Amino acid sequence: MLSRRSVRIKVIQHLYMMDRDCDLSKEDCIKSYNHAIEQVFNLYLYNLYILMRVAEMSIEDKKKRDGKYIKKEEDQAFRARLYNNPLILSLAKNAFFQEKIKENFFEEKANEDIIKRIYKSFALSPFYKDYVYSGDKISDIDALLELYRYCRKDEYFGEMMEDYAYHWLDDKSLIIGAVKKAIKELPVQSEDLKKQYPEKDKVNDFGLVLLKDALERQEEVNTIIKPVVENWEMDRLAIMDLILLRLGTIEFLGFESIHTHVTIVEYVELAKLYSTERSKKFVNGVLDKVLNVLEEKGEITKVMKNA
């Protein structure tokens, strides 16, 4: 589920955190990184859980309609189809999913009022009425995709996600893509859910190694960067720019499968997202010069042209 860029962002965030918090040890930083990776998977599951819980509100809706003394025609025809379908029920009955719900305290962290509000609003939509009352013309998959879209439009849904995980905005697009993919593949088996766990080659072989090298080789990398940064003292550089330059240099030296051009492009893009307005050109120029220096010394080894 995680891309290399997402992993780079996690590494950058933790190096920045290290710089801001003098009491944070390298071991704490690595532990926090591993926890953040685990939380990406949990956030994916939490999105599925909220989707299931909103769908479950249709059961309560059905009970209220059945309990009316005088029922309208639409009350009598109403089906709790949003929950009582093979797709949602496969989540509700999935042992692995239920275990994760308890393990991560999803029930306690979910806001029941927001869940009810989203369902009530969705229940008023023409789409939902067509889904419930027009036979099987609308598939359960299409209904759940529309419900998830409706959830994402709700500002309180976003707040609920941020309350659960501070990195929601950073990982939002990846989580949304993974959840939509999961919906399309329902009904679900435990192995299907586990497939979305961040891949070892990205989070460990790339991200964890990158983080450890940045922590352990800081002075070594600084000596490479310093002669290239004209008219700037190292301690006058914006800390985010310096982190990006260090990571780019480490990738040049230590990751043979990642082309140098890819590295430069990635850190320039990250500079646009996370640093100052001038950082894009600055990071691009310095990394280009660092690369030239390292190539002249024969210190760059790449085993493939693209990554």
Backbone hydrogen bonds, N-H to C=O, Kabsch-Sander energy under -0.5 kcal/mol:
donor,donor_aa,acceptor,acceptor_aa,energy
7,V,3,S,-2.0
8,R,4,R,-2.8
9,I,5,R,-2.4
10,K,6,S,-1.9
11,V,7,V,-2.3
12,I,8,R,-2.9
13,Q,9,I,-2.7
14,H,10,K,-1.9
15,L,11,V,-2.2
16,Y,12,I,-2.5
17,M,13,Q,-2.1
18,M,14,H,-2.0
19,D,15,L,-1.9
20,R,16,Y,-1.9
21,D,17,M,-2.0
22,C,20,R,-0.7
24,L,21,D,-1.5
25,S,23,D,-0.5
29,C,25,S,-2.2
30,I,26,K,-2.3
31,K,27,E,-2.4
32,S,28,D,-2.5
33,Y,29,C,-2.2
34,N,30,I,-2.3
35,H,31,K,-2.0
36,A,32,S,-2.4
37,I,33,Y,-2.0
38,E,34,N,-2.0
39,Q,35,H,-2.3
40,V,36,A,-1.1
40,V,37,I,-0.5
41,F,37,I,-1.1
42,N,38,E,-2.0
43,L,39,Q,-2.5
44,Y,40,V,-1.7
45,L,41,F,-2.1
46,Y,42,N,-2.5
47,N,43,L,-2.0
48,L,44,Y,-1.7
49,Y,45,L,-2.3
50,I,46,Y,-2.6
51,L,47,N,-2.2
52,M,48,L,-2.3
53,R,49,Y,-2.6
54,V,50,I,-2.6
55,A,51,L,-2.2
56,E,52,M,-1.9
57,M,53,R,-0.8
57,M,54,V,-1.0
58,S,55,A,-1.7
59,I,56,E,-1.7
60,E,56,E,-0.9
61,D,57,M,-2.4
62,K,58,S,-2.1
63,K,59,I,-2.1
64,K,60,E,-2.2
65,R,61,D,-2.1
66,D,62,K,-2.6
67,G,63,K,-1.6
68,K,65,R,-1.0
71,K,69,Y,-0.6
76,Q,72,K,-1.9
77,A,73,E,-1.8
78,F,74,E,-0.9
81,R,79,R,-2.0
83,Y,80,A,-1.0
84,N,80,A,-2.9
85,N,83,Y,-2.4
89,L,85,N,-2.3
90,S,86,P,-1.0
91,L,87,L,-0.9
91,L,88,I,-0.7
92,A,88,I,-2.4
93,K,89,L,-1.9
94,N,91,L,-1.2
95,A,93,K,-0.6
98,Q,94,N,-2.5
99,E,95,A,-2.2
100,K,96,F,-2.0
101,I,97,F,-2.0
102,K,98,Q,-1.8
103,E,99,E,-2.7
104,N,100,K,-2.2
105,F,102,K,-1.0
106,F,101,I,-2.1
109,K,105,F,-1.9
110,A,106,F,-2.1
112,E,110,A,-0.8
115,I,111,N,-2.1
116,K,112,E,-2.4
117,R,113,D,-2.3
118,I,114,I,-2.7
119,Y,115,I,-2.1
120,K,116,K,-2.7
121,S,117,R,-2.3
122,F,118,I,-2.7
123,A,119,Y,-3.0
124,L,120,K,-0.7
124,L,121,S,-0.8
125,S,122,F,-1.5
129,K,125,S,-1.9
130,D,126,P,-2.4
131,Y,127,F,-2.4
132,V,128,Y,-2.5
133,Y,129,K,-2.6
134,S,130,D,-2.0
137,K,134,S,-1.4
139,S,137,K,-0.5
143,A,139,S,-2.0
144,L,140,D,-2.3
145,L,141,I,-2.4
146,E,142,D,-2.2
147,L,143,A,-2.4
148,Y,144,L,-2.5
149,R,145,L,-2.0
150,Y,146,E,-2.3
151,C,147,L,-2.5
152,R,148,Y,-2.2
153,K,149,R,-1.2
154,D,150,Y,-0.8
154,D,151,C,-1.3
157,F,154,D,-0.7
158,G,154,D,-1.4
159,E,155,E,-1.8
160,M,156,Y,-2.2
161,M,157,F,-2.1
162,E,158,G,-2.3
163,D,159,E,-2.4
164,Y,160,M,-1.5
165,A,161,M,-2.6
168,W,165,A,-1.7
171,D,167,H,-2.1
172,K,168,W,-1.2
175,I,171,D,-2.7
176,I,172,K,-2.8
177,G,173,S,-2.1
178,A,174,L,-2.2
179,V,175,I,-2.7
180,K,176,I,-2.5
181,K,177,G,-1.9
182,A,178,A,-2.3
183,I,179,V,-2.6
184,K,180,K,-2.0
185,E,181,K,-1.0
186,L,182,A,-0.5
186,L,183,I,-1.1
192,D,189,Q,-0.8
193,L,189,Q,-1.4
194,K,190,S,-2.0
195,K,191,E,-1.3
196,Q,193,L,-1.4
197,Y,194,K,-2.0
202,K,199,E,-0.9
203,V,199,E,-2.5
204,N,200,K,-2.4
205,D,200,K,-1.8
207,G,202,K,-3.1
208,L,203,V,-1.3
209,V,204,N,-1.4
210,L,206,F,-2.7
211,L,207,G,-2.5
212,K,208,L,-2.6
213,D,209,V,-2.7
214,A,210,L,-2.1
215,L,211,L,-1.9
216,E,212,K,-2.7
217,R,213,D,-2.9
221,V,217,R,-2.6
222,N,218,Q,-2.4
223,T,219,E,-1.8
224,I,220,E,-0.8
224,I,221,V,-0.6
225,I,221,V,-2.1
226,K,222,N,-3.0
228,V,225,I,-1.3
229,V,225,I,-1.3
229,V,226,K,-0.5
230,E,228,V,-1.4
232,W,229,V,-1.2
236,R,233,E,-1.9
237,L,233,E,-0.6
237,L,234,M,-1.1
242,L,238,A,-2.3
243,I,239,I,-2.3
244,L,240,M,-2.2
245,L,241,D,-2.5
246,R,242,L,-2.5
247,L,243,I,-2.5
248,G,244,L,-2.5
249,T,245,L,-2.2
250,I,246,R,-2.4
251,E,247,L,-2.3
252,F,248,G,-2.0
253,L,249,T,-1.9
254,G,250,I,-2.9
255,F,251,E,-1.5
256,E,254,G,-0.6
258,I,255,F,-1.5
259,H,257,S,-0.7
263,T,259,H,-1.9
264,I,260,T,-2.2
265,V,261,H,-2.4
266,E,262,V,-2.6
267,Y,263,T,-2.3
268,V,264,I,-2.1
269,E,265,V,-2.2
270,L,266,E,-2.2
271,A,267,Y,-1.7
272,K,268,V,-1.7
273,L,269,E,-1.4
274,Y,270,L,-2.7
275,S,271,A,-2.1
279,S,276,T,-1.0
282,F,278,R,-1.7
283,V,279,S,-3.3
284,N,280,K,-2.0
285,G,281,K,-2.7
286,V,282,F,-2.6
287,L,283,V,-2.4
288,D,284,N,-1.9
289,K,285,G,-1.9
290,V,286,V,-2.9
291,L,287,L,-2.5
292,N,288,D,-1.9
293,V,289,K,-2.3
294,L,290,V,-2.6
295,E,291,L,-2.6
296,E,292,N,-2.2
297,K,293,V,-1.4
298,G,295,E,-1.2
299,E,294,L,-2.8
301,T,299,E,-0.6
303,V,256,E,-1.9
304,M,256,E,-0.7
